[in-house]
Amino acid sequence: MRISLFLAVLALCAFGAVSAHATATPAVPEGPIEFKGAKKTVMFPHSAHAKVECVVCHHKVNGEPNFQKCATSGCHDDLTAKKGEKSLYFVVHNKGADLRHQTCLACHSKVAEEKPDLKKELTGCSKSKCHP
């Protein structure tokens, strides 16, 4: 009986460790991440955003941590539309607060308000940090 109980507890601990590992924060990419959209490719410097909490961009899905890429199948994988939560363009460019996470342009606009000399660099459609 004791051995059965011990094995059951051991199995639960092992399952808990596997579950915790599955939702652990993955290693942060060292180099830039390539966002391929409908017209322009954006090189996202992940390391330049290290001070931002992961959950600001990587919102939870069904209450669980989610570190998939934005355009993962079933997420924001509509690369042609400009509106709607499935549109990659929309979740990057929307300035409103109607999404579960902060968008790139909303954050860049906030920084540009505090530092007006960075407005073109952070919010411009061309010759900017996003679209060089």
Long-range contacts (C-beta under 8 A, 24 or more apart in sequence): 23-64, 23-65, 25-54, 25-65, 25-67, 26-67, 33-69, 35-70, 35-71, 35-88, 35-92, 36-71, 36-79, 37-79, 37-88, 37-89, 37-92, 38-79, 38-80, 38-89, 40-131, 42-92, 42-130, 42-131, 43-132, 52-107, 55-101, 56-101, 56-102, 56-107, 57-101, 57-102, 58-101, 59-99, 59-100, 59-101, 60-100, 104-130
